[in-house]
Amino acid sequence: MGQAWGFGRYGGPEVQEFFDRPDPVPGRGEVLIQVEAAGVNPLDHLVRSGLVDGLDGGRPFPRVLGMEAAGTVLARGEDVNGLEVGDAVFGFALTGGGTYAETTVLSAPNTARIPEGLSATVAATLPVAGTTAVDVLDQLSLPAGATVLVNGVGGGVGLAVARLAIGRELRVIGTGSTAKREHAEAIGVRFIDYTAEDVAAAARELVPHGFDGIVDLAGGTSLRTVAPLAQDPRNVIAVGVCARSRWAFRRTSPRPREPGAVGPAGPRRTPRPRDHRGPPALRCPGRPRHRRERPRCGQGCHQGGMRKCPVVRRCRPSTAD
């Protein structure tokens, strides 16, 4: 029996509480770990609010918060290969076990040994932000020398995108507040302080012909400001389940990866929802309007429309403009 931090019903911060629970029993394809560190992400409050209820593994309330953790393997379920009891690992709790707890179960295909020299604290922050960054850049698939704008570069995903993009020999321009400048510039980002200058004007001065790709982590008015700076509106990616904007052509949100890969597969396209309760409205800002994409969630449920998708099931299928 151990303590966990979670919620007994959907709602705001007031539903969060400590509670006792037995150690989870690892099922097929799972490992039980002693949690040393757990990552905190915006996705957590979306799950708590009931906006993304396909990631609970069908578990009853109370449910444990958290999607990523690092720790030591205590036990293995069936069909687990490559991980042993005693291994220091990090990965995703994709079956509803949560990670704000003393022990939890991780999805073995989405769990890996912690590399030598990497602390558990750092490793616990990598599954969500790190794999999102990889997926975003893989989908953009920009050649060396291309320019990418990271709107909101100072956060976990933004810095991961910037580091990996620079490693791929991309030219990175990033926006953020004054407090984020030093860290961003230290890794090679050309920084634009949105509190001190006009972002669109400064970006156009640096890249007059437009960006090859834009990764947005802010949404709202900020996204509407930078989206027109892209050469091709299809290369604007808004990261997050609830980046509420009409200006993005793509967005990312979690879905399972193929076995053997750590983390959820990333960007996919969705249409503008007709229900305000659903995820973001995503539309190409160009003229003429583009035909909206058929909804896809990566789990085959696009065959029946978005209502069957565990991530965006509150949306209804859209029609072409």
N, C-alpha and C positions, 0 to 999 in steps of 0.2 A: 504494500500500500504506500502510495506517495502522493505528494501534493501537485496540483496543476492549477493553471490560471486560464479561465475560459468564460463561457456564458451559458446560462440555463435557458435562454430564449433569444430570439432575434431582437435587436434593438440597438440603442446607443451605448455610450460608455457605462451607463448606470446598470447594465445587465451583466457586467463583468464581475467575476468573483473568484476567490480561491475555493477549491474543493478537493476532497480526497478521492483517489481512484486506484484500483488495483493496477499492477503493472500489466500493460497490454500483452497479449499473447501473439507472437508473430505468425501471420498466416502464410499462405503460399506466396513466395516472391517477396517476403518482408524480412527485415532484421530488427530485433529489439536492441535499443541502445540506451546506455546511461548518458543523459544529456549533459554536456559540459557547457555549451553555449547555443543559444537560439537566435535566429535572425528576426528582425522586426520589419514589416513591410506594409505599405498602404493596402495591399490585398487583405491583410488581416481584418481591418475594420469593415471591408466590404463583405467578407464572409460572415462576420458577426452581425452585420445589418441585414443579412439574408439576400443580398444582391447577387451573390455567387454561391448558390447552394448545391452545386454539383461536385464540390470538393470535400464533402463530409463523409464519403464512404458509406453513406446510409446509416451512420451511427446515431444513436438517440442523444437527446440532451441529458446532462450538460456536455458540451463539446469544448475541446481544448483549442485555444488559439495557436497560431503559428504554422508556417509552412516549411521552414528549413531549420536544420540543426547540425551540430557536430558533437561527436561523443565516441564512446567505446562500445563495440558490439558485445552484448550479453548473451544473445541467443539468435538462432537462425530458424526461419521457417523452411518449408519444403521448396525445392527447386531454386535454391540460392547458390550461385556459383561465384567464386572469386573473392568472397568475403568470409573471414573466419572470426570466431569468438576471440575477443581481445584486440581486434583491429581498431585503430583510430580512424573514423570515417566521417564524412559529411554528405548530406543529401536532402531529399525532399520527403515530406510526409504527405504523400498524395492519396492516401487511403483514409484520411480523416482522423489520424491519431493525434494531430496537433504536436507542437514542439515546446510550448510554454509549460513544461512539466519535468519532473525528475527523470522519468523514463518515457520513451515513445517508440513507435515502430516507423521505420523508413521503408520506402519502396526500393528494394534491392537493385533493380535495373537502373534506378536513378540515384544511386549511392556509390561513392568511390572512397578509396583510402585517401587520407590526408597526406599530401606530398611532404617529404622531409623538409623541415625548415619553416613550414607554414603552421601558425598557431591555430588552435581550435576556434578561437574567437574570430579570426579573420576568415577561416574556412566556412564558418556558419553564415557569413554574409554573402557568400558567392553563389549559391544555387539559384536564387531568384534574379538578382541583379546581373550576375555574370552571364548566365545562360540567355537572359533577355538581350543583353548587349551583343552576344555572339549571333543570336538569331536575327536581330535587326540588321547587323552588318552583312550577314550572309544573304538576306533577302535583297538588300540594296545592291550587293555584288558590284561595288564600284571599283574601277581600275586604279592602280597606283597613280598618284598625282591628282586625283579627283578631289573636289571640295565638298565637305559635309558640314552642315550647321547643326550643332547640338543645342537645342533650346531648353535651357535648364541644366547646364553642364555640371553644376556643383553637387548634385545628389549622387546616390550610390550607382544608379543605372547610368547617369550622365557621365560620371568619371570613368566607369567601365567602358562605355561606348568610346569615349575619347581616347583612352589608353590603347584599346584594341585597334581603333581606326588609325592612330599614329603608327602602331606596329605594322599596319598594312600599307603604310606609306601614303596615307590620305592627309590632306590639309584640313585641319579641324579649326573651325570657328565656334566659340561657345558663348552663350549668354548666361548671365547670372547676376546676383547682387554683389555688392562690394566685398562682403566677407568671403566670397567664393573665389575671388580673383587670384590670390596668391597660390592656392592649391592647384587651380586649373592651369595657370601659367607655368607652374613648376613641371608639369608633365608635357608641355609643349603646345598648349591651346592658345590661339589668338583670342583674347577675351574681350567681350563687349559687356559693359556694366549697364544694365537696363535702368538703374536708378540715376545714372549720370548722363546718359546720352540717348538719342533716338535710335532704337535698335535697327529699324528698317533702313534708315539713312546710313548708319555706320556699316551695316552689312553690305549694302549696295556699293559703298565706297571701297570696301575690301574685295568684293567679288562682283564687279559690274555686270557680268553676263549671267548671273544667277548661279545657284548652288546645284551641284549634281545630286545631292541628297540632303534631306532635312529630317532629323530625328527630334520629335517634340516630346517633352516630358512635363509640360506646363498646362497645356490645354487652354480653353477659353479664349479670351481676348488676345493673349500672348500668341497662341497658335494662329489665330486669324491674322495677326500682324506679320508673322514670318512665312506663312504658307505661300503667298504669292512670290516669294523670293526663289522658289524652286524653278529650275529650267523645265522640269517635267513634273506635273502635279501627282503623277503616280508614284513618285519617289519621295513623298511626304509620309512619314510613318509616325503616328501618334501612339505612344506607349501607355498602356493602362486600360483597365476595364471601363473606367468611367471618365475618360478624357472627353468631357462633353463639348463637342464642337462640330460645326458643319464643314470644317475646312480640311479635314484629313481624308486621304484616300485609302489609307491602310491604318490598322491598329494592331496592337499586340495584347494578348491575354493568355493565361496558362492553359495548356492542354498537354497530354502525355506525349513523351518522345518515344522513339523506337527503343527496344531493349538494348542496354549497354551504353546508353547516353545519359549523362547527368543532366537533369533539369527538364522543364517543360518546353516543348517546341513552341516557337514564338509567333511571329507576325502572321496574321491572316486578314482577309478582307471581309468586311461586313457592310450591309446596306444601312441606310438611315432607318432607325426604328420609328414606328408610328405610335409608340407608347412611351410617355415620358419616364416611365419607371425603368425602362431598359437601358442598355449600354449606350455609348455615345452615338450621336448622329454623325455619320462619316460620308463626306461627299467631296468630289473633286471641284475645286473652285474655278476651274477654267471655263472658258466659253469656246465652242458650244459645250453644253453639258454632256458628260459621258454617260453611257448606259450603266446603271448600277450593277454591281457584281451579284451573282447568285450567292446566297449565304453559304459559308463553309466553316465548320468548326474543327475539322481534322479528325472527327470521330465517326464519320460516315453518316451523321444525322442530317447532313444537308439534303439528303434524298427526300426527306419529309418536311423540309422547311426548318426555320429557326426555333419553332416552338419545342422541338425535341432536344435542342442543344442544352446541356447542363450549364453552360457559361452564359448564354444569351437567350435563354428560353422564354424570357418575357417579351422578346421582340416578335413581330409578325413579319412574314416575308414581304418584301417591297416589290414594286413593279418598276419597269423602266421609265425614265423621265420622258 
